[in-house]
Amino acid sequence: MYFLIPPKQALGEDTVTAEDIINFKPGTFYISYPDISFSAMEIGDLSTTALTIRPSLGFFVSKYISISGAFSVSYSKADYQGESASTNFLGFFGAMNGFLPAGQRAYFHVGAGLGYYGVSSSDNYSDSGNSDTNGANLGFLFGMGYFVNRFFAIEPFFEYDHIFESPSITEYSVGLGSRLFFPSGK
């Protein structure tokens, strides 16, 4: 891990502060790509696992506060009493995010947002075999990031999402994301 954490002299400065590394300034853009997560889900009585990929774009509206938008794609598959089922998710999500420096290169990230998801399921054990659900969802995210350098950070995270339509869908995710920051220069 040493090669990921260059000494201060390698950064070209004798003293490096959190403000030098952490670019949480108004006007700063960031891209989170790809956030990849592994999920455990409950859809009615069916428990599944899923893989989700979610690129997003964010913009700092004030110091430490950003707004962001994301596009999410997820696929899950499960066996239920010897039968199989698969589920596909496609969604759009907008969020308000808070970033709090937690040292020279680390930060905490919390976010809350609303979105719209479409869910398509198919199975070989129910009478219908296929179902579609569309609905609004509410999500919360908590992560702790680490700046590898001035512009790039990695961030393990925990996320909770809930779609309110019937049947309701609850998703708990643990994942690893990355962020590429484009400072505003302000």
C-alpha positions as CSV (number, residue, x, y, z in Angstrom):
1,M,0.0,0.0,0.0
2,Y,3.0,2.4,0.4
3,F,3.0,3.2,-3.3
4,L,-0.5,4.6,-3.0
5,I,0.5,7.0,-0.3
6,P,3.4,9.1,-1.5
7,P,5.4,11.0,1.1
8,K,4.8,14.8,1.2
9,Q,8.1,15.4,-0.7
10,A,6.9,13.3,-3.6
11,L,3.9,15.7,-4.0
12,G,6.3,18.5,-4.5
13,E,5.6,20.4,-1.2
14,D,7.0,20.3,2.2
15,T,3.7,20.7,4.0
16,V,0.5,19.3,2.6
17,T,-2.8,20.1,4.3
18,A,-6.3,18.5,3.9
19,E,-7.4,21.6,1.9
20,D,-4.6,20.8,-0.6
21,I,-5.8,17.3,-1.1
22,I,-9.5,17.4,-0.5
23,N,-11.3,19.3,-3.3
24,F,-14.7,20.0,-1.7
25,K,-15.1,23.5,-3.0
26,P,-18.0,25.2,-4.8
27,G,-17.9,24.6,-8.5
28,T,-15.9,21.4,-8.3
29,F,-17.3,18.6,-10.5
30,Y,-16.8,14.9,-9.8
31,I,-17.5,11.7,-11.6
32,S,-18.1,8.5,-9.7
33,Y,-17.5,5.6,-12.0
34,P,-18.0,2.8,-11.7
35,D,-19.7,2.4,-8.3
36,I,-19.9,-1.4,-8.2
37,S,-21.8,-3.0,-5.4
38,F,-22.8,-6.5,-4.3
39,S,-26.3,-6.6,-2.7
40,A,-28.5,-8.8,-0.6
41,M,-32.2,-8.1,-1.4
42,E,-35.6,-8.9,-0.2
43,I,-38.4,-8.9,-2.7
44,G,-41.5,-10.2,-0.9
45,D,-40.5,-13.7,0.3
46,L,-37.6,-14.1,-2.3
47,S,-34.1,-13.4,-1.2
48,T,-31.5,-12.7,-3.9
49,T,-28.0,-11.4,-4.5
50,A,-27.2,-8.7,-7.1
51,L,-24.5,-6.9,-8.9
52,T,-25.1,-3.2,-9.5
53,I,-23.1,-0.7,-11.6
54,R,-23.9,3.0,-11.1
55,P,-22.0,5.8,-12.7
56,S,-22.8,9.3,-11.4
57,L,-22.0,13.0,-11.9
58,G,-21.8,15.5,-9.0
59,F,-21.3,19.2,-8.5
60,F,-20.4,21.0,-5.3
61,V,-22.9,23.8,-4.7
62,S,-21.2,24.9,-1.5
63,K,-18.2,23.8,0.6
64,Y,-18.7,20.2,1.5
65,I,-22.3,20.0,-0.1
66,S,-22.9,18.5,-3.5
67,I,-25.9,17.5,-5.7
68,S,-25.5,14.5,-7.9
69,G,-27.4,12.3,-10.4
70,A,-26.9,8.7,-11.1
71,F,-27.9,6.0,-13.6
72,S,-28.2,2.5,-12.1
73,V,-28.2,-0.9,-13.7
74,S,-28.5,-4.1,-11.6
75,Y,-28.9,-7.8,-12.3
76,S,-29.8,-10.4,-9.7
77,K,-30.5,-14.1,-9.8
78,A,-31.7,-16.5,-7.1
79,D,-32.9,-20.0,-6.5
80,Y,-36.0,-20.4,-4.5
81,Q,-36.9,-23.9,-3.3
82,G,-35.2,-25.4,-6.3
83,E,-36.7,-22.9,-8.8
84,S,-34.8,-20.0,-10.3
85,A,-35.6,-16.3,-10.7
86,S,-33.9,-13.3,-12.2
87,T,-34.4,-9.6,-11.8
88,N,-33.3,-6.6,-13.8
89,F,-33.2,-3.1,-12.4
90,L,-32.9,0.2,-14.3
91,G,-33.1,3.5,-12.5
92,F,-32.3,7.2,-12.2
93,F,-31.4,8.8,-8.9
94,G,-30.8,12.3,-7.7
95,A,-29.2,13.0,-4.3
96,M,-27.9,15.7,-1.9
97,N,-24.5,14.7,-0.5
98,G,-22.4,15.9,2.4
99,F,-18.6,15.4,2.6
100,L,-16.7,15.9,5.8
101,P,-12.8,15.8,5.9
102,A,-11.6,13.2,8.4
103,G,-7.9,13.8,8.2
104,Q,-5.3,14.7,5.6
105,R,-6.6,12.4,2.9
106,A,-9.8,10.8,4.3
107,Y,-13.4,11.9,4.3
108,F,-16.8,10.8,5.4
109,H,-19.6,10.9,2.8
110,V,-23.4,10.8,3.5
111,G,-26.1,11.1,1.0
112,A,-29.9,11.0,0.7
113,G,-31.9,11.0,-2.4
114,L,-35.0,10.1,-4.5
115,G,-35.2,8.2,-7.6
116,Y,-37.3,6.2,-10.1
117,Y,-36.8,2.5,-10.8
118,G,-38.2,0.0,-13.2
119,V,-37.9,-3.6,-12.2
120,S,-38.5,-6.6,-14.4
121,S,-38.6,-10.1,-12.9
122,S,-38.9,-13.6,-14.5
123,D,-39.1,-17.0,-12.9
124,N,-40.1,-20.6,-13.6
125,Y,-42.1,-21.3,-10.4
126,S,-45.1,-18.8,-10.3
127,D,-48.2,-18.8,-12.5
128,S,-47.3,-15.6,-14.3
129,G,-43.6,-16.2,-14.7
130,N,-43.0,-12.5,-15.4
131,S,-43.7,-9.2,-13.5
132,D,-42.9,-5.6,-13.8
133,T,-42.7,-3.0,-11.1
134,N,-42.1,0.7,-11.4
135,G,-41.8,3.1,-8.6
136,A,-40.3,5.9,-6.6
137,N,-37.5,5.1,-4.2
138,L,-35.7,6.6,-1.3
139,G,-32.1,5.9,-0.6
140,F,-29.4,6.6,2.0
141,L,-25.6,6.2,1.6
142,F,-22.7,6.3,4.0
143,G,-19.1,5.9,2.9
144,M,-15.6,6.7,3.9
145,G,-13.3,7.9,1.1
146,Y,-9.6,8.1,0.7
147,F,-7.7,10.4,-1.7
148,V,-5.1,8.4,-3.5
149,N,-3.9,11.7,-5.0
150,R,-5.3,15.2,-5.4
151,F,-7.9,14.2,-7.9
152,F,-8.8,10.6,-7.4
153,A,-10.4,8.9,-4.3
154,I,-11.7,5.4,-3.5
155,E,-14.7,5.0,-1.3
156,P,-16.1,1.9,0.3
157,F,-19.8,2.4,1.1
158,F,-23.0,1.1,2.6
159,E,-26.4,1.9,1.0
160,Y,-30.0,1.4,1.8
161,D,-32.7,1.7,-1.0
162,H,-36.4,1.2,-0.8
163,I,-38.9,1.2,-3.7
164,F,-42.4,2.0,-2.4
165,E,-44.6,0.3,-5.0
166,S,-46.3,-3.0,-4.4
167,P,-44.5,-5.4,-4.0
168,S,-42.1,-3.2,-2.1
169,I,-38.4,-3.8,-2.6
170,T,-35.7,-3.2,0.0
171,E,-32.0,-3.3,-1.0
172,Y,-29.0,-3.2,1.3
173,S,-25.7,-2.8,-0.5
174,V,-22.0,-2.8,0.3
175,G,-19.7,-1.6,-2.4
176,L,-16.6,0.1,-3.5
177,G,-16.7,3.3,-5.5
178,S,-14.2,5.7,-7.0
179,R,-14.4,9.4,-7.6
180,L,-12.5,11.6,-10.0
181,F,-12.6,15.3,-9.0
182,F,-12.3,18.3,-11.3
183,P,-11.5,21.3,-9.0
184,S,-13.0,24.6,-9.9
185,G,-9.9,26.6,-9.0
186,K,-11.8,28.9,-6.6
